[in-house]
Amino acid sequence: MNAFRLALRSFTALLIVLVAFSCTKEPNLIGIDLVPASELLRMGYTDTVQIEAFSMREDSVKSSNLNYALVGSMYDPVFGRTTADFYSQVYLSTEPTVFGTNPVLDSAFLYLPYSSAYGDTLSNMTLRVYPLEEDLLDSVQAYSNHTVYYDQNSLLGELTFTPRPHDSAYYDGGKQAPSLRIPLNKEIAQQILSVDTSVLATSAKFIQFFKGIAIIAEPQQTPGKGAILSFSIGTVSSNILLHYHNSTDTSTYSLVLNSSCQRFNHYEHYGYAEAAPFLKQQIAGDSTLGKQFIFVQAMGGVKVKLKFPSLYNWSGGKKVVINDAQLILTNASPSTVFEPPSSLALYPINNDMSLYAYQVPDYNEGTAYYDGTYNSSLANYRFRLTRYVQQLLNGTVSSTVNHNGLYMLVPASSVNCGRLALNGSGSLSTSLKLYLKYTVIK
């Protein structure tokens, strides 16, 4: 009996050493160091935790005064059509501005420096520029579901083109950074040169005369075609350049789209009427279809609601330490055209079903621990949720989020164009799963 006890103590000590050693390589046994060796009973593993998951619409996202303008239209075979339009004030580059005696416009162009592009950039798109008829106010037009009246009978500019977001442009006698150049209507632009000098005293007075511009994308009509373009706003090269001459000289003048200009993006998803049936029926309320597929889309599109109902009584009253909890989600339809987001985000849900202000507690440990990034070789995402699951079991989740579950969405949804179809919570080997390593203690 003494020999048996000695062997048992040696085995327990060896187990603790091995556990501690493994923790130095990867934090996958969090919490085991808090368990006294005398209370260590057994370690367990499960991948059969019940998961409820389904897709639902996002109402909108805050899209005002961002550093990027998203413009374009794409017809995703899964999500249907999405169109992005941009509205912005235009400021004077100098105060006051003086165009001289008898200024006459020679040409005018709107310059938009490329930042990135999403979708099929080999297909043509058409953008149109109109003058605004309504003041831009952050208190009114702050979200992506808002629009502003513009003068559809006064076309300021139009361009049909194939996007070249990575190719240098050649104009003004030299090689320029990748940018889009839209020629503008000379008659309308001439009105700016001919305005009373009092209007050109300050930008505040100028926007009372010229309220701004709307850049409107023609909706894409062909499935699988189209793209959303991202342009940098606030740089010296996001502007309207006026080439003109007066009685004594020839010159250029820049009307700027800078960080002081009131601006916002509008995103239209057309009610997902053209979306794939699994997505369309889920956002219409059939949550059971989440067992097959779940969907996420940026630009105020689609999010996923996740819940782990079996965890509430899973421990059966026993004291359990969660050593590791990993949520694995697999891409159901990898695409080189409509690429998956580089990462996803998980937010607890408030009692009123709104989004909690902060991500799950594991997020604070950093990306190396929390992860949430796309693994292209495995075509999946991994989240480590050890602390979150432990809080669920302990009943220490914030009272404002209770056991309402999580929202999964694309981070920076206002300026991110990514979308994703994932395997749901069904019985496939690649289905959505929560993997738990745990220790039951006395």
N, C-alpha and C positions, 0 to 999 in steps of 0.2 A: 504493500500500500504506500509506504514511504517512497519507494522507487517510482511508483506511478505519479504521486504528487510532484516529485522532483521533475519528472519528464514533462508533466503538464505545465509546470511553471516555466521550464526551459522553452517549451513550444510557444507559450504566451509571450515571453520576452522576445523570442525570435520573430514572432508575428509583428510585434510593435516596431521592432527595428526595421523590418522589411517595409512596413507601411510608411514609416518616417522617411526611409530612403526613396520610396516611390514618389513621395510628395515633393522631394526636391527636384524631380525631373518634370513633373506636370501636376498642377493643382487639382487632381481628380479625386482626392480623398479628404476634402475639406471637412473638418469637424472631428476626425478620428482622434486627433491629439488631445481633444478635450475630454475623452472618455477614459476614466481610470481603468488600468488593466484588470482590476478585480471585478469590474462591472461589465467587461467585454463578454457578450454572450455569443453572438454570431453575426456574420456579415451576409448580406443578401443582395440579390440583383433581380430586376424586373424590367420588361419592356412591354408590358401589357396594360399600362395605365390608360384608362379611358380618356379619350380626347374628343371634345365637341368642337368642330371648326366649320365655319361657313363664311362666305363673302357677303359684303354689304356695301352700299354706296357711301362715299364721303359726301358730306353736304357741300363743302368748299374748302379752300385753303387761303390763308392770307397771302396776297400776291402784290401788295403795293410797295413801291419804293425799293425794289430789289435791284441787285447789281446786274441782273441778266434779263433780257427781253426774250421770251419764247414766242416764236412766230412760225406758223406752218400748219399743215394738215396731213394726217396719215390715216389709212384705212387698214387697221389691224384685223387679220382674219379671225382672231379670238375676241378682241375687245370692241370691234367695230370702229367707227370713225371718231377721231379726236381732232379738234381744231383749236389753235392758239392764236389770239390776236393781242396786240399791244397798243396801249394808249399812253401818251406822254405830253407834258408841256414842253415847250422849246424856249430856251432863254437866250438873251443877248450875251455875246462873249465880252463885250465892253460896254461900260455905262459912263456917259451916254454914248450912243452910236451915231455917227455922222456919215452919210453916204455921198456927200458933196452935192454940187449943183447939177440938176437934170440927170440923176442916175438912171441908167438903162441896163436891164438884165441881159446878159449874154447866155448864161446857162445856170442851172441849179441841180444839185444832186443830194440825195440823202445817203449818208454813209453809215453802215452798221458793221462793226468789226465782229467777225465770227468768234465764238467761243467753242462750240461743239455742235454736233448734229446727232439726231436719233431717228432710226428708221431707214428707208430706202432712199438714199441720196442720188440714185441714178435716174429717178423719175422727175419730170418737170413739175414745177409749181408756179403759181401766180400770186403775187402780192400786190395789193393796191393801197395807196396812201390817200387819206382824206383829211380835210381840216375839221377840227372839233367844233361842235355847236354848243357845247355844255362845259361849264367849269369843272375841273378835276379837283375833288376834295377828298382827302384821306379819310375823313369821317363818313364818307358816303361810298366811295369806290375803293374799299380796302381788300375785298375778297374776290376770288376768281370767278364767281358766278355773277358778278356785276358787269354792266356795260355802260357805255356813254354814247349820247347822240352825236353823230357826225354827219356832215353834209354829203350825202350820196350823189348829189347832182354836181358836185365840184371835185372832180378827180384831180388830186394834186400830183399823183405819180402812179406808174404801173410798170411791172416787170414780170415777164415769164422767163424762167431760167432753170438750169440744173445746178443744184447747190455744189459749191466747191469749198467746203469749210477748211480744207488743209492746203489749198493752193494759193500761192502768192498772186496778187493782182497787179496789173500794170496800168497806171493812169498818172496824170499830172507829170508826165515825163520820166517816170521811174517805177521801180519795183516797190510794191507796198505789201503790208501784212494782209493775210486773208480777210477780205471784207466784201460785203454786198454793197453795190452802188446802184441806186434807183434814180433814174432821171425824173425831174419834176417839171410840172407844167409852168412854162415861162410866164403866162399871163397871170396866174395866181401868185407866183413868186414876185412878180413885178409890183404887186400891191404892197408888199413889205417895203420895197425900196421907195415907194411913192408916198408912204404914210407921213403924217405930220411929225415933225421932229420931237414934239412933246411926248409922243408915244414911245419914242426910242430913248427916252431919258433913263429909264430903269426897266429891268425885267418884269417887275410887278406891274408896271403900266403896259408893257408890251403884251403880256398874256391876257390883258383885258381886251386887246385888239385881236390878237391871234392866240386862241385858247390852247392850241396844241395840235397834235396829229394822231390819227388812228391808222395803224398798219394792219390791214385785214387780209387774211389768207383765204384764197378760194378753196372751198371744201373738196377734198379728194374723193373721186367717185369710183376708183378701181381698187378692189380688195388686194392687199399685199403691197400697195404702192404708197408713196408719200413719206414725208419726214417732218419732224419738228426741229427747227433751227434755234440755236441759242446764241444771242448776240450780247457782247459786253457793253454795258451802259455806264456812263460816267467817265470814260476815257476821253482824251482829247480828240480821238478819231470817230466818236459817235456824234455826228453833227449833220446839219444842212449847210452845204457850202454854196454860197452865192458868188458867181463870177459876173462882174459888171464893169461898166465904164461910165464915167461922168464927163463933164465939160473939159476936164483937165487931165484925167488919169484913167488907167485901167487897174482894177484891184479885185480882191476876193474878200469875202466876209463870212464868218462862221457863226451860225445859230447853233447852240450846243444843247445836247441831251445829257445833262450832268446830274450829279448826285443831289443837287438842290431842286431839280424838276420833280413835280408831282407826277407819278406814273404808276401803272399797274398792268398786270396780265389778266386776260380773260380766257378761260378754258371751257370748251363745249364738248360734251360727250354724247349728245343727241339721245339721251335717255337710254343708251345701250340697246336701242331697238334693233341694231344690226349685229349685236354680239352673239357669240356661240350659245347654244341652248343651255348648257350647264351653268354658264355665267348669268345669262338673262333670267333664268328661273330662280337662281339663288338670290339675286338682289331683289327679285320680286317677292321673296319670302320663304322659298322652299329650302330650309336649312339642311334637310336630310341629304341633299346632293353634295354637301361638303365631304361626304365619305368617298366620293370619286375624285373630285378636283376642288381646289380652292384657288382664288385669284387675287392678285394685288396689282394696283396700278397707281402711278404717281399723278401729279397735276390735278389733285382733288378728285381722283377717280374712284378706286375701289380699295377697301381694307378688309382684313379678316378678323373675325372675333374668335378667340380661342378660350377654352375653358377645360378644366380638369376635374370634373365632378366627383370622380371616385376617390380623389385624394382626401376629401373631407373626413371620410371614415376608414381610409385605407389601412391605417396603423392598428386599428382595432383596439384602441386604448393603450397600446404599448408605447413606451418612450423610444423614439426613433431618431437617429442622427443621419441626415442625408450627407453622404460622403461625396457624391457627384450626381448631378442631374443634367442631362443633355437632351435638348430638343433638336431633332433632325428633320429637315424638310427637303424634299427632292424635287428638282425641276422636272415637270412632266413633259415639256415640249421645248427643249433647247433650240434657239434660233440665232443665226448670225445676223439677221436683219433687225429683229426686235429683241435686242439683247436683254438679259436679266439685269436687275439693279446690282450694283457692286456690293450692297449691303441692305439689310432690313432692320427694322426697329420694333421693339416690344414695349408697349405702355400699359400699365394697369388701367382698369376702367372704374370711374367714379360711380357712386350709388345712383347718380342721375344719368348714367350711361355715357357721360362725356369723357374725354381723354384726360387722364391724370397728367399733371405737368411734367413729371419725370419718368424716365424709363425704369425698368425693374432694377432692384438694388445691385444685381450682379454687374450691371453696366458700368458702375463706378469703379470696378476693378480693372478696367482697361480692355482694349481689344484683344490682347494676347490671352486673356482669361475668358472674357465674355464671348468673343468672336462675333457672330452675326454677319460675317462676310461670305461672299459667294466663292465656293471652291469649284473652279471650272473643270478640274479633272474628275471630281466625283459628282458634278452637277447638283450640288446641294448646299444648304446653309446649316450651320450648327450654332446653337445658343447654349451656353452653360447657365443654368438657372438654379444652381444649388441653394443659394441664399433665399431666393424667392420661394422655392418649394418648401424649404425648412420653415419659413414664415407662415406658409399656408397650414402646415401641420401643427405649428405651435399656436396658431391663432393670433399671431402678432402682426398681421398685415394691417396697414392703416385703416382706421374705421371708415375713412372716406372711400376706400376701394373695396373693403370687405372681401367677398369671394365672387366678385363680378367677372373675373377673367381678365384677358388681355386683348388689346388691339394690336394687330401686326400690320405695319404699313411701310411704305418706302420713305426713308428719311429725306429731309429737304424736299418734300413733295412739291413745293411751289416752283422749283427750278429744275427738278429731276424729271426725266421723261420715261423712266424705266417701267416695265410691266412684267408680269410673271404668272404662269400657270403652274401650280404645284400639285403633286399627288395629295389626295385627301387623307382622311383618317380611317380608311378601309383596311382590308386584310392583306394587301400586297406587301412584298418584302421591302418595297420602296415607299410604303405609306408613311404618313406623318406619325412619328413615334416620340415618346418621352422615355429615355433610358435612365433608370435609377440604380445607383449603388448606395447601400444603406447599412447601418448597424443598429441592431435592436439591443437595447441595454435594459438592465433590471430596473 
